[in-house]
Amino acid sequence: MDNYYSFLKEQDEDSSIFYYFVTSQNFVYTVYFKVDEYSHYIQNFPLLLQSGYALGFRKTSLAGNESNKLYDAKIFPTIYQVINDFVEFNGSETVLLYHCDTSDKKQRERSRLFDKWESYVKVTCLERHNVEVRINESSYYLGFIANSNNSNIEVLKHEFNDFAYFIIREK
C-alpha cells in the first residue's frame, strides 16, 4: 500500500494531532486524533482511555468542487498510512476510538466503509474492534483500533464494550 497522498502533520494547543492531505480531485481531508474527547470518562475506563485518542476525519472541498461520487483509490491508503504513522509515533499502547456520525442517519454506511477498508489490509499490526449499540429504534456504531501487539487487547475489548454502552446511554 505505497500509493498514497503525501500529508502534513500539525499539533494544536491541547495536544490534539491533525493530518492533512489534498486529493487529485481538490478535496482536503483532515484526519484528527483528539486527546481530550473522552477525558471526563478516564476514571471509569482507565485502561481504554489512558492512551486513548478520538479518531475522526472530514472532507472539505477546494474550488467549489462538490462531487462526492468519484472514487479515489488513494484515499484509504493515505488514511491507513496516517493511522500507522500516529500509532508508531505514540507507541503500542495507543488506542484510537471512533464512532460513526449519526446526524444524517448514515451511520451504518460509515460502519460498512470501515469494514470495507479493513478487508483491503492483508497484513497489519493493527486490530479493529467494533460494536453496534441499539437503543429503541436507533443504532450506533463505535469501535477502536489498537496495535495487535498490545498486551491488554482482550481487556481493552471488554472495557470498550462497557464504554460504548455507557456513552450511548447518555444520549
C-alpha positions in Angstrom: 0.0 0.0 0.0 2.5 2.6 -1.1 0.2 4.5 -3.4 -1.0 7.3 -1.1 -1.0 11.1 -1.0 1.6 13.0 0.9 0.4 14.5 4.1 1.2 17.2 6.7 1.0 16.8 10.4 0.2 19.6 13.0 -0.4 19.7 16.7 -2.8 22.2 18.3 -2.7 23.8 21.7 -4.5 20.9 23.5 -2.0 18.4 22.0 -4.5 17.0 19.5 -2.9 16.0 16.2 -4.2 16.8 12.8 -3.0 15.3 9.5 -4.0 17.0 6.2 -3.8 15.8 2.6 -5.2 17.1 -0.7 -6.6 14.7 -3.3 -6.3 15.0 -7.1 -10.0 16.0 -7.1 -9.3 19.0 -4.9 -10.6 17.7 -1.7 -8.8 18.4 1.6 -9.0 15.5 4.1 -8.3 16.1 7.7 -7.6 13.1 9.9 -7.6 14.0 13.5 -6.6 12.5 16.8 -8.2 14.4 19.7 -6.6 13.8 23.1 -9.3 15.3 25.3 -12.5 14.0 23.6 -13.2 11.3 26.3 -11.0 12.6 29.2 -14.0 13.0 31.5 -14.6 9.2 31.4 -11.0 8.2 32.2 -11.8 7.2 35.9 -14.5 4.8 34.7 -12.4 3.3 31.8 -8.7 3.9 32.7 -7.1 1.2 30.5 -9.0 2.2 27.4 -8.6 5.9 27.8 -5.1 6.3 29.4 -3.6 6.2 25.9 -6.9 6.7 24.1 -7.5 9.3 21.3 -10.7 10.1 19.4 -10.1 9.3 15.7 -12.1 11.2 13.1 -11.8 12.5 9.6 -13.6 15.0 7.4 -13.5 16.1 3.8 -13.8 19.7 2.6 -13.9 20.9 -0.9 -11.5 23.3 -2.7 -12.6 25.5 -5.6 -16.3 24.7 -5.2 -15.9 21.0 -6.2 -18.9 19.4 -4.6 -18.9 16.0 -6.4 -18.8 13.1 -3.9 -19.3 10.3 -6.4 -15.8 10.0 -7.8 -13.9 7.1 -6.5 -10.3 7.8 -5.4 -8.2 4.7 -4.8 -5.6 6.8 -2.8 -7.8 7.9 0.0 -7.9 4.8 2.1 -4.2 4.0 1.7 -3.5 7.6 2.8 -5.7 7.4 5.9 -4.2 4.0 6.7 -0.7 5.4 6.4 -1.7 8.3 8.7 -3.1 6.0 11.3 0.1 3.9 11.2 2.2 7.0 11.5 0.3 8.1 14.5 0.4 4.8 16.3 4.1 4.2 15.6 4.9 7.7 17.0 2.7 7.3 20.1 3.5 3.7 21.0 2.0 0.2 21.0 -0.4 1.1 23.9 -2.2 3.7 21.7 -6.0 3.2 21.3 -7.9 5.1 18.6 -11.6 5.3 19.4 -14.2 6.3 16.8 -18.0 6.5 16.4 -19.9 6.8 13.2 -21.7 10.1 12.9 -25.5 9.8 13.3 -26.5 13.3 12.2 -27.6 12.3 8.7 -28.7 8.7 9.6 -25.9 7.2 7.5 -24.0 5.7 10.4 -24.5 2.1 9.1 -22.9 3.0 5.8 -20.0 4.6 7.6 -19.5 1.4 9.6 -19.6 -0.6 6.4 -16.9 1.6 5.0 -14.7 0.7 7.9 -15.4 -3.0 7.2 -14.6 -2.5 3.6 -11.3 -0.7 4.3 -10.4 -3.4 6.9 -10.8 -6.0 4.2 -8.2 -4.3 2.0 -5.5 -4.8 4.6 -4.0 -8.2 4.4 -1.1 -7.9 6.8 -1.2 -5.3 9.6 -0.1 -4.8 13.1 -3.4 -3.0 13.8 -6.5 -4.6 15.1 -10.0 -3.2 14.9 -12.8 -4.0 17.3 -16.3 -2.6 16.7 -19.8 -2.8 18.2 -23.3 -1.8 17.4 -25.4 -0.4 20.2 -29.1 -0.4 19.7 -31.3 1.9 21.8 -35.0 1.9 20.9 -35.1 2.2 17.1 -31.6 3.8 16.8 -28.3 2.0 16.0 -24.9 3.5 16.9 -21.7 2.1 15.5 -18.5 2.5 17.6 -15.1 1.0 17.5 -11.4 1.2 18.3 -8.2 0.5 16.5 -5.1 -0.6 18.5 -1.8 -2.3 18.0 -2.4 -6.1 17.8 0.7 -6.5 20.0 -0.9 -4.5 22.8 -0.7 -7.0 25.7 -4.1 -5.8 27.0 -6.0 -6.2 23.8 -8.6 -8.6 25.2 -9.2 -6.4 28.3 -9.5 -3.4 26.1 -12.2 -5.1 24.1 -14.2 -5.8 27.3 -13.7 -2.3 28.6 -14.6 -0.8 25.2 -17.9 -2.8 25.1 -18.8 -1.3 28.5 -17.6 2.2 27.4 -19.7 2.1 24.2 -23.0 1.3 26.1 -22.1 3.8 28.8 -21.6 6.8 26.4 -24.5 6.0 24.1 -26.8 5.6 27.1 -26.1 9.2 27.9 -27.5 10.4 24.6 
